[in-house]
Amino acid sequence: MDHTITLHKAGGTWTLRAGGAVLAESTKALELTEPNAPTQIYFPYSDIAMAFLEPSDHTTHCDHKGTAHYLSIITKSTKLSNVASGYADPSAALAAIKDHLTFHTSDQVTVEQI
């Protein structure tokens, strides 16, 4: 079974919004694509308002990327649990996603190119 993952610089400027606020804006985002999964945009930590994120105990493991750690977004009115994930020690082939986070979109969390 082919499980080719591609990773490259995402073109343009990308934003993350949650709870009505912009929590990230980046021209250095990375775009990751893999079979049977939606494209993921990874924002560098340096472009994210990390004060609105809270580490979670939740983790998952991907044979191709490594172990993901999760974070929750704390907004003025709610906690959006486990909506951000990243890899502290990604596989060698995907080392560029270290110190980056991707966000699981919903009606309360949006990632878009502007």
Secondary structure as GFF3:
##gff-version 3
##sequence-region A 1 114
A	DSSP	beta_strand	6	9	.	.	.	ID=ss1
A	DSSP	beta_strand	14	18	.	.	.	ID=ss2
A	DSSP	beta_strand	21	26	.	.	.	ID=ss3
A	DSSP	beta_strand	30	33	.	.	.	ID=ss4
A	DSSP	beta_strand	40	44	.	.	.	ID=ss5
A	DSSP	three_ten_helix	45	47	.	.	.	ID=ss6
A	DSSP	three_ten_helix	50	52	.	.	.	ID=ss7
A	DSSP	beta_strand	53	62	.	.	.	ID=ss8
A	DSSP	beta_strand	66	74	.	.	.	ID=ss9
A	DSSP	beta_strand	79	86	.	.	.	ID=ss10
A	DSSP	three_ten_helix	92	97	.	.	.	ID=ss11
A	DSSP	beta_strand	100	103	.	.	.	ID=ss12
A	DSSP	beta_strand	109	113	.	.	.	ID=ss13
###
